[in-house]
């Protein structure tokens, strides 16, 4: 526990940097909503109306196939960050992914609020917020771990300090990523079986708005 606290304290600047980058992405994504053309807004509105109708008329509950699809999406983010952390040239890619995640969330929430006002905010609260309360921290921790490992490679391989072994840092990096994978599987379970139920509570209000 002491070593974890010490490690977290040392990595705090990285956590702050990644968090700020993510928040900038959220802001950028929200601003992108205003840049949509009328045709793009109509296309998105039509897609969302169909999506809401599908949820409202869904007779069957979520399946294991849905869980697999959701889990695969989340694990791709963690896996890609992990792979990028194994190489020096992947370092900028990690930062791009964090920014992109913020953009996606900012755009989605911004559009829902812009299109459906407080009802859109309520839908975002039940469909986006719950799982992302864990997804975002997991991705941030994964990113910091990947950046830390990448910086370790730079220090011990490129700066002529070859006295350090990569075995222990790599094992720690891999073990930490596996923990993040387990957390993402838990999030995927919640998103598969709980989130749709909450969404069905709100969707009728959205359909009445669009109708």
C-alpha positions as CSV (number, residue, x, y, z in Angstrom):
1,X,0.0,0.0,0.0
2,X,2.9,2.4,0.8
3,X,4.5,1.7,-2.5
4,X,1.2,2.3,-4.3
5,X,0.8,5.7,-2.6
6,X,4.4,6.6,-3.4
7,X,3.9,5.6,-7.0
8,X,0.7,7.6,-7.2
9,X,2.3,10.7,-5.7
10,X,5.2,10.5,-8.2
11,X,2.7,10.0,-11.1
12,X,0.4,12.8,-10.0
13,X,1.7,15.3,-12.7
14,X,0.9,12.7,-15.4
15,X,-2.6,12.2,-14.0
16,X,-3.3,15.9,-14.0
17,X,-2.0,16.2,-17.6
18,X,-4.1,13.3,-18.8
19,X,-7.2,14.6,-17.0
20,X,-6.7,18.1,-18.5
21,X,-6.2,16.6,-21.9
22,X,-9.4,14.6,-21.5
23,X,-11.4,17.7,-20.4
24,X,-10.1,19.7,-23.3
25,X,-11.4,16.9,-25.5
26,X,-14.8,17.0,-23.9
27,X,-15.0,20.8,-24.4
28,X,-13.9,20.4,-28.0
29,X,-16.5,17.7,-28.6
30,X,-19.2,19.8,-27.2
31,X,-18.2,22.7,-29.4
32,X,-18.2,20.5,-32.4
33,X,-22.0,20.2,-32.1
34,X,-22.4,23.8,-33.2
35,X,-20.3,23.1,-36.3
36,X,-22.8,20.5,-37.6
37,X,-24.6,21.4,-40.8
38,X,-28.4,21.3,-41.0
39,X,-28.2,18.1,-43.0
40,X,-25.9,16.4,-40.5
41,X,-28.2,17.4,-37.7
42,X,-31.2,15.9,-39.5
43,X,-29.3,12.7,-40.2
44,X,-28.3,12.4,-36.5
45,X,-31.8,13.2,-35.3
46,X,-33.2,10.5,-37.6
47,X,-30.7,8.0,-36.3
48,X,-31.4,8.8,-32.7
49,X,-35.2,8.6,-33.2
50,X,-34.7,5.1,-34.7
51,X,-32.4,4.2,-31.8
52,X,-34.9,5.4,-29.2
53,X,-37.7,3.5,-30.9
54,X,-35.6,0.3,-31.0
55,X,-35.0,0.6,-27.2
56,X,-38.6,1.3,-26.5
57,X,-39.9,-1.6,-28.5
58,X,-37.3,-4.1,-27.4
59,X,-39.0,-7.2,-26.3
60,X,-36.0,-9.3,-25.4
61,X,-33.5,-8.6,-22.7
62,X,-29.8,-8.1,-23.3
63,X,-27.9,-11.2,-24.5
64,X,-24.4,-12.5,-24.0
65,X,-23.7,-11.4,-27.6
66,X,-24.4,-7.8,-26.5
67,X,-22.1,-8.2,-23.6
68,X,-19.4,-9.5,-25.9
69,X,-19.8,-6.6,-28.2
70,X,-19.7,-4.0,-25.4
71,X,-16.7,-5.7,-23.7
72,X,-14.8,-5.9,-26.9
73,X,-15.2,-2.2,-27.5
74,X,-13.9,-1.3,-24.0
75,X,-11.1,-3.8,-24.1
76,X,-9.9,-2.4,-27.4
77,X,-9.3,0.9,-25.8
78,X,-7.3,-0.7,-22.9
79,X,-5.5,-3.0,-25.3
80,X,-4.5,-0.3,-27.7
81,X,-3.2,1.9,-24.9
82,X,-1.2,-1.0,-23.5
83,X,0.3,-1.7,-26.9
84,X,1.2,1.9,-27.5
85,X,2.9,2.0,-24.1
86,X,5.3,-0.7,-25.2
87,X,7.0,1.5,-27.8
88,X,8.4,5.0,-27.7
89,X,6.7,6.1,-30.9
90,X,3.4,5.1,-29.3
91,X,3.6,7.8,-26.6
92,X,1.8,10.5,-28.7
93,X,-0.9,7.9,-29.7
94,X,-1.8,7.4,-26.0
95,X,-2.5,11.2,-25.6
96,X,-4.5,11.2,-28.9
97,X,-6.7,8.4,-27.6
98,X,-7.4,10.2,-24.3
99,X,-8.3,13.4,-26.2
100,X,-10.5,11.4,-28.6
101,X,-12.3,9.7,-25.7
102,X,-13.1,13.2,-24.3
103,X,-14.3,14.4,-27.8
104,X,-16.7,11.4,-28.2
105,X,-18.2,12.0,-24.7
106,X,-18.4,15.7,-25.1
107,X,-20.0,15.5,-28.5
108,X,-22.5,12.9,-27.5
109,X,-23.7,14.7,-24.3
110,X,-23.6,18.1,-26.1
111,X,-25.8,16.9,-28.9
112,X,-28.3,15.2,-26.6
113,X,-28.6,18.4,-24.5
114,X,-28.8,20.6,-27.6
115,X,-31.4,18.4,-29.3
116,X,-33.6,17.4,-26.3
117,X,-32.8,19.9,-23.6
118,X,-33.1,18.6,-20.0
119,X,-34.6,15.3,-21.3
120,X,-31.4,14.8,-23.3
121,X,-29.3,15.5,-20.2
122,X,-31.4,13.0,-18.3
123,X,-30.8,10.4,-21.0
124,X,-27.1,11.1,-20.9
125,X,-27.2,10.7,-17.1
126,X,-28.6,7.2,-17.3
127,X,-27.0,5.9,-20.5
128,X,-23.5,7.5,-20.5
129,X,-22.6,8.7,-17.0
130,X,-22.9,5.5,-14.9
131,X,-20.4,3.3,-16.8
132,X,-18.1,6.2,-17.6
133,X,-17.7,7.0,-13.9
134,X,-15.4,3.9,-14.0
135,X,-14.4,3.7,-17.7
136,X,-12.8,7.2,-17.7
137,X,-10.6,6.5,-14.5
138,X,-9.6,3.1,-15.9
139,X,-8.5,4.6,-19.2
140,X,-6.7,7.4,-17.4
141,X,-4.9,5.0,-15.1
142,X,-4.0,2.7,-18.1
143,X,-2.7,5.8,-19.9
144,X,-0.5,6.9,-17.0
145,X,0.8,3.4,-16.6
146,X,1.6,3.2,-20.4
147,X,3.2,6.6,-20.4
148,X,5.3,5.7,-17.4
149,X,6.5,2.5,-19.0
150,X,7.3,4.2,-22.2
151,X,9.3,6.9,-20.4
152,X,11.1,4.1,-18.6
153,X,12.1,2.7,-21.9
154,X,13.3,6.1,-23.1
155,X,15.4,6.6,-19.9
156,X,16.9,3.1,-19.8
157,X,17.4,2.4,-23.5
158,X,17.9,5.6,-25.3
159,X,19.7,7.8,-22.8
160,X,22.6,5.3,-22.3
161,X,21.4,4.2,-18.9
162,X,21.3,0.5,-19.7
163,X,21.7,-0.7,-16.1
164,X,18.0,-1.2,-15.6
165,X,16.2,-4.4,-16.4
166,X,12.8,-4.2,-18.2
167,X,11.5,-7.5,-16.7
168,X,10.2,-6.2,-13.4
169,X,8.6,-2.9,-14.9
170,X,7.1,-4.9,-17.7
171,X,5.6,-7.5,-15.3
172,X,4.1,-4.7,-13.2
173,X,2.8,-3.0,-16.3
174,X,1.2,-6.2,-17.6
175,X,-0.3,-7.1,-14.2
176,X,-1.8,-3.6,-13.8
177,X,-3.3,-3.8,-17.3
178,X,-4.9,-7.1,-16.5
179,X,-6.5,-5.5,-13.4
180,X,-7.9,-2.8,-15.7
181,X,-9.2,-5.5,-18.0
182,X,-11.1,-7.1,-15.2
183,X,-12.6,-3.7,-14.2
184,X,-13.7,-3.1,-17.8
185,X,-15.4,-6.5,-17.9
186,X,-17.3,-5.5,-14.8
187,X,-18.3,-2.2,-16.4
188,X,-19.4,-4.1,-19.5
189,X,-21.7,-6.3,-17.4
190,X,-23.3,-3.2,-15.9
191,X,-23.7,-1.6,-19.3
192,X,-25.2,-4.7,-20.8
193,X,-27.8,-5.6,-18.2
194,X,-28.4,-2.5,-16.1
195,X,-28.0,0.5,-18.4
196,X,-30.7,-0.6,-21.0
197,X,-33.3,-0.8,-18.1
198,X,-32.5,2.8,-17.1
199,X,-32.6,3.9,-20.7
200,X,-36.1,2.5,-21.1
201,X,-37.3,4.7,-18.2
202,X,-36.3,7.9,-20.1
203,X,-36.8,6.9,-23.8
204,X,-40.7,7.5,-23.8
205,X,-40.1,11.1,-22.9
206,X,-37.6,11.5,-25.7
207,X,-40.0,9.9,-28.2
208,X,-42.8,12.3,-27.2
209,X,-40.4,15.2,-27.7
210,X,-39.3,14.0,-31.2
211,X,-42.9,13.2,-32.1
